[in-house]
Amino acid sequence: GNWPLIGPPGEREGRGQTSTTAFATALTGVATDDQSVSTRVRLDTFNPSPQGAWFGVFARYVDSRTHYYLTVRSSGELQIRKQVNGVISVLASAPFAPAPGTFHDLRLDVLGNQLHAFVNGQRVAQALDDAISRGIYGLGTYRTAATFRNPNVLQP
């Protein structure tokens, strides 16, 4: 995907994903086991397609077919998901419908077999899973324009 700086020089709002028609990732790092992946993110717009749309963060990303991810979905849900060898599973979900134009703090902690999702510092979902032991991390969108600020990853 294309991740340009959003906002005029001197007043940057963050890095944005402006496409509402595709899947985009920004991945980095060295493969590790325990991860706390966080960012401040603003929904700009969801694509109103019947396939749904989302934005979020990745943890223990092995490749495009195997990873954990926390998504905020156009259906009004936040979900902890895993994809293993291309098979997607929802591990936990909670209602969450962000208003466009508002920044929220989003965090996914993956510690051993425990996965915890946080919005604005409050834990909203959790799950247990041990399918993926290590990987890199990053940001992602699917059919969503969103602006990300201050991505941060810790190895607790």
N, CA, C and O atoms as a DFTB+ gen file, in Angstrom:
624 C
 N C O
     1  1       0.813      -1.194       0.000
     2  2       0.000       0.000       0.000
     3  2       0.847       1.243       0.000
     4  3       2.067       1.188       0.155
     5  1       0.192       2.350      -0.173
     6  2       0.842       3.651      -0.172
     7  2       0.581       4.296       1.187
     8  3      -0.575       4.453       1.580
     9  1       1.639       4.671       1.910
    10  2       1.521       5.206       3.266
    11  2       2.113       6.619       3.325
    12  3       3.172       6.805       3.923
    13  1       1.455       7.621       2.720
    14  2       2.013       8.980       2.722
    15  2       1.831       9.669       4.070
    16  3       1.003       9.271       4.890
    17  1       2.636      10.721       4.274
    18  2       2.423      11.612       5.421
    19  2       1.140      12.386       5.159
    20  3       0.928      12.881       4.052
    21  1       0.286      12.496       6.169
    22  2      -1.000      13.182       6.034
    23  2      -0.911      14.544       6.718
    24  3      -0.388      14.653       7.827
    25  1      -1.418      15.568       6.062
    26  2      -1.427      16.924       6.610
    27  2      -0.336      17.772       5.996
    28  3       0.624      17.247       5.431
    29  1      -0.480      19.091       6.105
    30  2       0.518      19.996       5.529
    31  2       1.831      19.954       6.308
    32  3       1.838      19.604       7.488
    33  1       2.948      20.309       5.656
    34  2       4.230      20.349       6.363
    35  2       4.136      21.184       7.640
    36  3       3.536      22.259       7.649
    37  1       4.726      20.682       8.699
    38  2       4.689      21.361       9.987
    39  2       3.453      21.038      10.809
    40  3       3.392      21.356      11.997
    41  1       2.466      20.406      10.179
    42  2       1.219      20.051      10.876
    43  2       0.825      18.611      10.555
    44  3      -0.361      18.301      10.436
    45  1       1.803      17.745      10.417
    46  2       1.533      16.356      10.037
    47  2       0.644      15.671      11.062
    48  3       0.838      15.812      12.269
    49  1      -0.329      14.931      10.561
    50  2      -1.244      14.197      11.420
    51  2      -0.808      12.752      11.610
    52  3      -1.266      12.083      12.536
    53  1       0.079      12.261      10.736
    54  2       0.559      10.890      10.825
    55  2       0.731      10.296       9.447
    56  3       0.704      11.007       8.443
    57  1       0.910       8.981       9.405
    58  2       0.978       8.244       8.140
    59  2      -0.404       7.712       7.833
    60  3      -1.083       7.182       8.713
    61  1      -0.816       7.851       6.601
    62  2      -2.158       7.420       6.250
    63  2      -2.182       6.365       5.176
    64  3      -1.265       6.252       4.362
    65  1      -3.234       5.606       5.188
    66  2      -3.557       4.699       4.106
    67  2      -4.820       5.274       3.487
    68  3      -5.866       5.324       4.133
    69  1      -4.724       5.702       2.248
    70  2      -5.822       6.436       1.644
    71  2      -6.695       5.590       0.732
    72  3      -7.764       6.045       0.325
    73  1      -6.285       4.396       0.404
    74  2      -7.067       3.545      -0.502
    75  2      -8.222       2.876       0.241
    76  3      -8.033       2.293       1.308
    77  1      -9.406       2.969      -0.332
    78  2     -10.563       2.259       0.217
    79  2     -10.966       1.097      -0.693
    80  3     -12.089       0.600      -0.614
    81  1     -10.040       0.670      -1.556
    82  2     -10.366      -0.414      -2.484
    83  2      -9.432      -1.613      -2.364
    84  3      -9.592      -2.590      -3.095
    85  1      -8.458      -1.557      -1.456
    86  2      -7.455      -2.618      -1.424
    87  2      -7.052      -2.978       0.004
    88  3      -7.518      -2.382       0.975
    89  1      -6.175      -3.969       0.096
    90  2      -5.550      -4.418       1.335
    91  2      -4.166      -3.794       1.383
    92  3      -3.450      -3.819       0.381
    93  1      -3.768      -3.233       2.524
    94  2      -2.455      -2.603       2.639
    95  2      -1.837      -2.933       3.990
    96  3      -2.527      -2.972       5.008
    97  1      -0.531      -3.169       3.986
    98  2       0.196      -3.419       5.230
    99  2       1.454      -2.575       5.265
   100  3       2.015      -2.219       4.229
   101  1       1.888      -2.261       6.482
   102  2       3.183      -1.648       6.734
   103  2       3.796      -2.497       7.843
   104  3       3.394      -2.395       9.002
   105  1       4.765      -3.332       7.488
   106  2       5.337      -4.319       8.410
   107  2       6.816      -4.053       8.613
   108  3       7.497      -3.564       7.711
   109  1       7.313      -4.378       9.803
   110  2       8.717      -4.131      10.101
   111  2       9.167      -5.018      11.248
   112  3       8.379      -5.780      11.809
   113  1      10.432      -4.912      11.587
   114  2      10.953      -5.536      12.788
   115  2      11.640      -6.863      12.567
   116  3      11.719      -7.387      11.456
   117  1      12.130      -7.378      13.665
   118  2      12.773      -8.683      13.740
   119  2      11.780      -9.613      14.418
   120  3      11.101      -9.208      15.361
   121  1      11.687     -10.832      13.960
   122  2      10.738     -11.776      14.557
   123  2      11.033     -11.966      16.045
   124  3      12.157     -12.276      16.440
   125  1       9.993     -11.772      16.856
   126  2      10.084     -11.962      18.306
   127  2       8.867     -12.758      18.768
   128  3       7.930     -12.988      18.003
   129  1       8.900     -13.172      20.032
   130  2       7.760     -13.920      20.568
   131  2       6.756     -12.955      21.221
   132  3       5.764     -12.601      20.583
   133  1       6.974     -12.529      22.440
   134  2       6.035     -11.631      23.125
   135  2       6.098     -10.232      22.517
   136  3       7.177      -9.686      22.291
   137  1       4.907      -9.659      22.255
   138  2       4.834      -8.347      21.620
   139  2       3.674      -7.543      22.182
   140  3       2.620      -8.088      22.508
   141  1       3.887      -6.236      22.291
   142  2       2.830      -5.287      22.579
   143  2       2.875      -4.254      21.466
   144  3       3.785      -3.427      21.415
   145  1       1.886      -4.302      20.572
   146  2       1.849      -3.455      19.380
   147  2       0.769      -2.401      19.588
   148  3      -0.395      -2.738      19.804
   149  1       1.148      -1.127      19.524
   150  2       0.170      -0.064      19.761
   151  2       0.320       1.054      18.735
   152  3       1.376       1.223      18.125
   153  1      -0.745       1.801      18.562
   154  2      -0.736       2.973      17.702
   155  2      -1.925       3.852      18.054
   156  3      -2.907       3.396      18.640
   157  1      -1.817       5.097      17.690
   158  2      -2.959       6.020      17.768
   159  2      -3.494       6.065      16.346
   160  3      -2.735       6.304      15.407
   161  1      -4.784       5.840      16.178
   162  2      -5.321       5.711      14.823
   163  2      -6.667       6.419      14.708
   164  3      -7.469       6.452      15.641
   165  1      -6.876       6.984      13.516
   166  2      -8.132       7.682      13.217
   167  2      -8.758       7.046      11.982
   168  3      -8.106       6.887      10.950
   169  1     -10.015       6.689      12.102
   170  2     -10.770       6.257      10.935
   171  2     -11.061       7.473      10.077
   172  3     -11.621       8.461      10.553
   173  1     -10.676       7.396       8.802
   174  2     -11.039       8.460       7.868
   175  2     -12.317       8.067       7.130
   176  3     -13.270       8.845       7.083
   177  1     -12.342       6.859       6.552
   178  2     -13.573       6.356       5.932
   179  2     -13.472       4.862       5.673
   180  3     -12.416       4.352       5.297
   181  1     -14.582       4.170       5.878
   182  2     -14.710       2.771       5.491
   183  2     -15.319       2.712       4.092
   184  3     -16.166       3.539       3.754
   185  1     -14.903       1.760       3.288
   186  2     -15.570       1.458       2.033
   187  2     -16.890       0.772       2.399
   188  3     -16.877      -0.160       3.203
   189  1     -18.012       1.190       1.846
   190  2     -19.298       0.585       2.221
   191  2     -19.581      -0.744       1.515
   192  3     -20.744      -1.116       1.359
   193  1     -18.560      -1.453       1.093
   194  2     -18.751      -2.689       0.338
   195  2     -19.328      -3.805       1.210
   196  3     -19.135      -3.807       2.426
   197  1     -20.036      -4.751       0.592
   198  2     -20.580      -5.878       1.355
   199  2     -19.499      -6.810       1.907
   200  3     -19.787      -7.604       2.803
   201  1     -18.278      -6.741       1.406
   202  2     -17.183      -7.573       1.920
   203  2     -16.679      -7.090       3.267
   204  3     -15.918      -7.792       3.933
   205  1     -17.094      -5.905       3.673
   206  2     -16.610      -5.352       4.934
   207  2     -15.292      -4.631       4.750
   208  3     -14.643      -4.742       3.710
   209  1     -14.907      -3.887       5.778
   210  2     -13.665      -3.117       5.761
   211  2     -13.136      -3.068       7.187
   212  3     -13.895      -3.222       8.144
   213  1     -11.799      -2.846       7.329
   214  2     -11.216      -2.791       8.668
   215  2      -9.879      -2.058       8.654
   216  3      -9.272      -1.850       7.603
   217  1      -9.437      -1.669       9.855
   218  2      -8.075      -1.186      10.075
   219  2      -7.594      -1.797      11.373
   220  3      -8.405      -2.191      12.211
   221  1      -6.257      -1.883      11.556
   222  2      -5.764      -2.463      12.796
   223  2      -4.265      -2.668      12.833
   224  3      -3.508      -2.043      12.090
   225  1      -3.855      -3.571      13.726
   226  2      -2.433      -3.868      13.932
   227  2      -2.192      -5.371      13.827
   228  3      -3.078      -6.182      14.094
   229  1      -0.970      -5.716      13.431
   230  2      -0.533      -7.102      13.311
   231  2       0.486      -7.430      14.395
   232  3       1.280      -6.578      14.792
   233  1       0.455      -8.669      14.867
   234  2       1.477      -9.190      15.784
   235  2       1.840     -10.604      15.329
   236  3       1.025     -11.312      14.738
   237  1       3.067     -10.992      15.614
   238  2       3.574     -12.315      15.211
   239  2       3.239     -12.621      13.751
   240  3       2.755     -13.700      13.410
   241  1       3.511     -11.643      12.918
   242  2       3.266     -11.760      11.486
   243  2       4.379     -12.595      10.863
   244  3       5.531     -12.165      10.811
   245  1       4.033     -13.785      10.394
   246  2       4.984     -14.676       9.735
   247  2       4.991     -14.382       8.239
   248  3       6.051     -14.208       7.636
   249  1       3.799     -14.327       7.646
   250  2       3.621     -13.981       6.238
   251  2       2.147     -13.635       6.034
   252  3       1.374     -13.613       6.991
   253  1       1.759     -13.366       4.792
   254  2       0.390     -12.927       4.515
   255  2      -0.648     -14.000       4.823
   256  3      -1.844     -13.708       4.822
   257  1      -0.227     -15.219       5.084
   258  2      -1.158     -16.314       5.372
   259  2      -1.137     -16.764       6.830
   260  3      -1.974     -17.570       7.236
   261  1      -0.174     -16.246       7.638
   262  2      -0.058     -16.676       9.038
   263  2       0.317     -15.488       9.924
   264  3       1.422     -14.956       9.820
   265  1      -0.617     -15.070      10.806
   266  2      -0.397     -13.942      11.713
   267  2      -1.599     -13.773      12.646
   268  3      -2.672     -14.334      12.425
   269  1      -1.374     -12.965      13.712
   270  2      -2.457     -12.475      14.564
   271  2      -2.719     -11.034      14.159
   272  3      -1.819     -10.328      13.705
   273  1      -3.972     -10.606      14.329
   274  2      -4.267      -9.202      14.077
   275  2      -5.492      -8.746      14.850
   276  3      -6.417      -9.514      15.117
   277  1      -5.462      -7.465      15.199
   278  2      -6.553      -6.803      15.892
   279  2      -7.189      -5.863      14.882
   280  3      -6.516      -4.993      14.328
   281  1      -8.488      -6.036      14.639
   282  2      -9.165      -5.225      13.638
   283  2     -10.320      -4.452      14.248
   284  3     -11.013      -4.935      15.143
   285  1     -10.511      -3.235      13.740
   286  2     -11.707      -2.451      13.986
   287  2     -12.464      -2.502      12.671
   288  3     -11.960      -2.063      11.637
   289  1     -13.682      -3.042      12.714
   290  2     -14.392      -3.398      11.500
   291  2     -15.575      -2.474      11.212
   292  3     -16.167      -1.891      12.121
   293  1     -15.900      -2.356       9.938
   294  2     -17.035      -1.525       9.528
   295  2     -18.360      -2.061      10.064
   296  3     -19.363      -1.348      10.049
   297  1     -18.377      -3.298      10.533
   298  2     -19.584      -3.893      11.118
   299  2     -19.839      -3.416      12.551
   300  3     -20.837      -3.802      13.159
   301  1     -18.943      -2.577      13.099
   302  2     -19.111      -2.073      14.464
   303  2     -18.522      -2.992      15.509
   304  3     -18.920      -2.947      16.673
   305  1     -17.575      -3.827      15.106
   306  2     -16.920      -4.745      16.034
   307  2     -15.415      -4.561      16.015
   308  3     -14.826      -4.187      15.001
   309  1     -14.816      -4.829      17.146
   310  2     -13.375      -4.981      17.270
   311  2     -13.144      -6.486      17.412
   312  3     -13.835      -7.145      18.188
   313  1     -12.180      -7.034      16.670
   314  2     -11.947      -8.476      16.717
   315  2     -10.464      -8.798      16.840
   316  3      -9.623      -8.179      16.187
   317  1     -10.156      -9.781      17.692
   318  2      -8.837     -10.414      17.690
   319  2      -8.982     -11.615      16.759
   320  3      -9.835     -12.479      16.965
   321  1      -8.138     -11.653      15.736
   322  2      -8.212     -12.721      14.748
   323  2      -6.859     -13.388      14.592
   324  3      -5.823     -12.830      14.952
   325  1      -6.894     -14.587      14.050
   326  2      -5.661     -15.233      13.613
   327  2      -5.907     -15.768      12.216
   328  3      -7.032     -16.104      11.844
   329  1      -4.841     -15.837      11.462
   330  2      -4.866     -16.496      10.169
   331  2      -3.692     -17.466      10.170
   332  3      -2.548     -17.054      10.363
   333  1      -3.962     -18.736       9.959
   334  2      -2.927     -19.761       9.922
   335  2      -3.077     -20.529       8.613
   336  3      -4.112     -21.141       8.352
   337  1      -2.030     -20.486       7.799
   338  2      -2.044     -21.125       6.477
   339  2      -3.268     -20.713       5.669
   340  3      -3.855     -21.527       4.956
   341  1      -3.651     -19.433       5.786
   342  2      -4.753     -18.886       5.013
   343  2      -6.132     -19.062       5.618
   344  3      -7.105     -18.533       5.080
   345  1      -6.246     -19.789       6.720
   346  2      -7.548     -20.004       7.371
   347  2      -7.722     -18.979       8.490
   348  3      -6.929     -18.936       9.431
   349  1      -8.770     -18.149       8.380
   350  2      -9.028     -17.080       9.346
   351  2      -9.968     -17.565      10.432
   352  3     -10.968     -18.226      10.153
   353  1      -9.637     -17.227      11.692
   354  2     -10.488     -17.531      12.836
   355  2     -10.637     -16.277      13.684
   356  3      -9.664     -15.553      13.898
   357  1     -11.854     -16.012      14.172
   358  2     -12.093     -14.932      15.119
   359  2     -11.908     -15.512      16.512
   360  3     -12.633     -16.426      16.904
   361  1     -10.943     -14.990      17.262
   362  2     -10.651     -15.487      18.610
   363  2     -11.463     -14.776      19.684
   364  3     -11.798     -15.376      20.706
   365  1     -11.781     -13.505      19.464
   366  2     -12.575     -12.727      20.429
   367  2     -13.118     -11.501      19.716
   368  3     -12.540     -11.036      18.733
   369  1     -14.240     -10.976      20.220
   370  2     -14.794      -9.758      19.633
   371  2     -15.512      -8.940      20.705
   372  3     -15.898      -9.450      21.757
   373  1     -15.672      -7.667      20.399
   374  2     -16.376      -6.741      21.294
   375  2     -16.981      -5.642      20.423
   376  3     -16.419      -5.308      19.380
   377  1     -18.109      -5.080      20.832
   378  2     -18.670      -3.975      20.065
   379  2     -17.763      -2.745      20.132
   380  3     -17.287      -2.371      21.204
   381  1     -17.531      -2.126      18.977
   382  2     -16.772      -0.876      18.919
   383  2     -16.997      -0.254      17.553
   384  3     -16.668      -0.857      16.531
   385  1     -17.550       0.937      17.530
   386  2     -17.835       1.651      16.286
   387  2     -17.243       3.052      16.375
   388  3     -17.890       3.967      16.885
   389  1     -16.015       3.226      15.883
   390  2     -15.390       4.549      15.978
   391  2     -16.045       5.557      15.038
   392  3     -16.474       5.216      13.936
   393  1     -16.111       6.787      15.490
   394  2     -16.613       7.866      14.640
   395  2     -15.479       8.341      13.733
   396  3     -14.361       8.540      14.208
   397  1     -15.740       8.525      12.450
   398  2     -14.694       9.065      11.576
   399  2     -14.172      10.399      12.109
   400  3     -14.934      11.230      12.602
   401  1     -12.859      10.582      12.000
   402  2     -12.240      11.832      12.419
   403  2     -11.755      11.867      13.850
   404  3     -11.169      12.864      14.272
   405  1     -11.985      10.795      14.620
   406  2     -11.574      10.751      16.022
   407  2     -10.426       9.771      16.200
   408  3     -10.515       8.625      15.758
   409  1      -9.340      10.213      16.848
   410  2      -8.218       9.327      17.122
   411  2      -8.515       8.448      18.333
   412  3      -9.118       8.903      19.305
   413  1      -8.088       7.187      18.268
   414  2      -8.195       6.235      19.378
   415  2      -6.850       5.533      19.539
   416  3      -6.121       5.339      18.566
   417  1      -6.529       5.154      20.776
   418  2      -5.343       4.347      21.038
   419  2      -5.739       2.879      20.925
   420  3      -6.661       2.418      21.599
   421  1      -5.034       2.158      20.070
   422  2      -5.312       0.749      19.812
   423  2      -4.073      -0.050      20.181
   424  3      -2.960       0.337      19.825
   425  1      -4.254      -1.178      20.903
   426  2      -3.104      -1.993      21.319
   427  2      -3.471      -3.470      21.319
   428  3      -4.561      -3.854      21.744
   429  1      -2.547      -4.286      20.838
   430  2      -2.666      -5.735      20.900
   431  2      -1.441      -6.278      21.615
   432  3      -0.313      -6.106      21.152
   433  1      -1.670      -6.936      22.750
   434  2      -0.599      -7.615      23.484
   435  2      -0.695      -9.104      23.195
   436  3      -1.761      -9.704      23.334
   437  1       0.418      -9.694      22.795
   438  2       0.496     -11.140      22.583
   439  2       1.624     -11.639      23.476
   440  3       2.802     -11.463      23.168
   441  1       1.243     -12.264      24.584
   442  2       2.186     -12.697      25.615
   443  2       1.999     -14.190      25.845
   444  3       1.000     -14.614      26.427
   445  1       2.961     -14.985      25.387
   446  2       2.786     -16.431      25.460
   447  2       1.573     -16.818      24.646
   448  3       1.510     -16.537      23.449
   449  1       0.591     -17.473      25.292
   450  2      -0.633     -17.857      24.576
   451  2      -1.795     -16.894      24.851
   452  3      -2.936     -17.183      24.490
   453  1      -1.513     -15.756      25.486
   454  2      -2.553     -14.796      25.830
   455  2      -2.545     -13.618      24.855
   456  3      -1.497     -13.040      24.568
   457  1      -3.726     -13.275      24.355
   458  2      -3.902     -12.135      23.465
   459  2      -4.889     -11.173      24.120
   460  3      -5.982     -11.576      24.519
   461  1      -4.503      -9.904      24.231
   462  2      -5.325      -8.889      24.879
   463  2      -5.471      -7.689      23.945
   464  3      -4.484      -7.199      23.396
   465  1      -6.705      -7.220      23.770
   466  2      -6.985      -6.050      22.941
   467  2      -7.386      -4.886      23.837
   468  3      -8.179      -5.047      24.765
   469  1      -6.828      -3.709      23.549
   470  2      -7.111      -2.497      24.320
   471  2      -7.533      -1.367      23.387
   472  3      -6.995      -1.221      22.289
   473  1      -8.502      -0.568      23.838
   474  2      -8.879       0.667      23.163
   475  2      -8.842       1.767      24.212
   476  3      -9.509       1.680      25.244
   477  1      -8.062       2.792      23.940
   478  2      -7.915       3.931      24.858
   479  2      -7.557       3.475      26.273
   480  3      -8.062       4.015      27.257
   481  1      -6.677       2.473      26.360
   482  2      -6.168       2.002      27.641
   483  2      -7.053       1.003      28.362
   484  3      -6.656       0.485      29.406
   485  1      -8.230       0.717      27.847
   486  2      -9.151      -0.221      28.483
   487  2      -9.142      -1.560      27.741
   488  3      -9.299      -1.602      26.520
   489  1      -8.958      -2.650      28.488
   490  2      -9.003      -3.966      27.841
   491  2     -10.444      -4.260      27.445
   492  3     -11.357      -4.175      28.267
   493  1     -10.636      -4.608      26.171
   494  2     -11.983      -4.832      25.657
   495  2     -12.209      -6.264      25.164
   496  3     -13.352      -6.685      24.987
   497  1     -11.125      -7.011      24.943
   498  2     -11.268      -8.400      24.494
   499  2      -9.985      -9.146      24.832
   500  3      -8.906      -8.561      24.931
   501  1     -10.138     -10.473      25.008
   502  2      -8.972     -11.318      25.273
   503  2      -9.245     -12.713      24.756
   504  3     -10.396     -13.125      24.607
   505  1      -8.165     -13.437      24.485
   506  2      -8.287     -14.801      23.968
   507  2      -7.038     -15.582      24.335
   508  3      -6.012     -15.008      24.698
   509  1      -7.140     -16.893      24.234
   510  2      -6.003     -17.794      24.407
   511  2      -5.765     -18.523      23.097
   512  3      -6.704     -19.032      22.484
   513  1      -4.505     -18.573      22.665
   514  2      -4.160     -19.291      21.444
   515  2      -2.650     -19.450      21.396
   516  3      -1.918     -18.550      21.808
   517  1      -2.179     -20.580      20.899
   518  2      -0.731     -20.783      20.802
   519  2      -0.307     -21.259      19.412
   520  3       0.716     -21.928      19.272
   521  1      -1.088     -20.917      18.385
   522  2      -0.801     -21.388      17.033
   523  2       0.431     -20.728      16.411
   524  3       1.107     -21.343      15.586
   525  1       0.732     -19.484      16.795
   526  2       1.830     -18.741      16.172
   527  2       2.788     -18.305      17.274
   528  3       2.390     -17.572      18.180
   529  1       4.026     -18.738      17.212
   530  2       4.952     -18.502      18.324
   531  2       5.802     -17.243      18.187
   532  3       6.271     -16.713      19.195
   533  1       6.017     -16.745      16.954
   534  2       6.839     -15.552      16.772
   535  2       6.610     -14.975      15.385
   536  3       6.097     -15.645      14.489
   537  1       7.000     -13.718      15.230
   538  2       6.871     -13.051      13.940
   539  2       7.183     -11.578      14.087
   540  3       7.590     -11.123      15.156
   541  1       6.992     -10.832      13.007
   542  2       7.213      -9.389      13.024
   543  2       5.881      -8.707      13.333
   544  3       4.966      -9.372      13.820
   545  1       5.738      -7.409      13.069
   546  2       4.567      -6.649      13.507
   547  2       4.325      -5.504      12.553
   548  3       5.170      -5.191      11.714
   549  1       3.168      -4.880      12.684
   550  2       2.892      -3.755      11.808
   551  2       1.459      -3.272      11.860
   552  3       0.701      -3.577      12.780
   553  1       1.113      -2.496      10.824
   554  2      -0.192      -1.861      10.684
   555  2      -0.856      -2.397       9.432
   556  3      -0.182      -2.884       8.524
   557  1      -2.179      -2.307       9.380
   558  2      -2.860      -2.751       8.182
   559  2      -4.246      -2.168       8.027
   560  3      -4.872      -1.733       8.993
   561  1      -4.715      -2.169       6.783
   562  2      -6.081      -1.766       6.464
   563  2      -6.616      -2.662       5.360
   564  3      -5.854      -3.231       4.579
   565  1      -7.919      -2.777       5.308
   566  2      -8.592      -3.442       4.202
   567  2      -9.802      -2.591       3.841
   568  3     -10.738      -2.459       4.629
   569  1      -9.774      -2.014       2.636
   570  2     -10.860      -1.173       2.140
   571  2     -11.192      -0.021       3.101
   572  3     -12.352       0.356       3.266
   573  1     -10.138       0.525       3.729
   574  2     -10.329       1.584       4.725
   575  2      -9.252       2.649       4.579
   576  3      -8.071       2.335       4.425
   577  1      -9.665       3.902       4.628
   578  2      -8.725       5.014       4.733
   579  2      -8.608       5.347       6.221
   580  3      -9.609       5.603       6.891
   581  1      -7.370       5.340       6.727
   582  2      -7.117       5.605       8.147
   583  2      -5.776       6.301       8.291
   584  3      -4.894       6.164       7.444
   585  1      -5.635       7.054       9.382
   586  2      -4.395       7.759       9.688
   587  2      -3.837       7.211      10.989
   588  3      -4.539       7.146      11.999
   589  1      -2.553       6.812      10.959
   590  2      -1.877       6.200      12.099
   591  2      -0.811       7.144      12.631
   592  3      -0.053       7.737      11.864
   593  1      -0.758       7.276      13.945
   594  2       0.279       8.072      14.620
   595  2       1.022       7.188      15.605
   596  3       0.445       6.264      16.178
   597  1       2.282       7.467      15.797
   598  2       3.097       6.896      16.871
   599  2       2.993       5.393      17.018
   600  3       2.745       4.906      18.121
   601  1       3.179       4.627      15.922
   602  2       3.212       3.167      16.139
   603  2       4.370       2.810      17.062
   604  3       5.461       3.371      16.955
   605  1       4.120       1.877      17.963
   606  2       5.110       1.510      18.961
   607  2       5.011       0.004      19.230
   608  3       3.916      -0.549      19.330
   609  1       6.158      -0.641      19.344
   610  2       6.179      -2.069      19.672
   611  2       7.175      -2.290      20.796
   612  3       8.311      -1.818      20.749
   613  1       6.720      -3.021      21.812
   614  2       7.574      -3.406      22.934
   615  2       7.641      -4.914      23.000
   616  3       6.683      -5.606      22.656
   617  1       8.766      -5.414      23.439
   618  2       8.844      -6.837      23.771
   619  2       8.888      -6.928      25.285
   620  3       9.945      -6.771      25.896
   621  1       7.709      -7.187      25.900
   622  2       7.637      -7.208      27.379
   623  2       8.498      -8.309      27.998
   624  3       8.538      -8.447      29.220
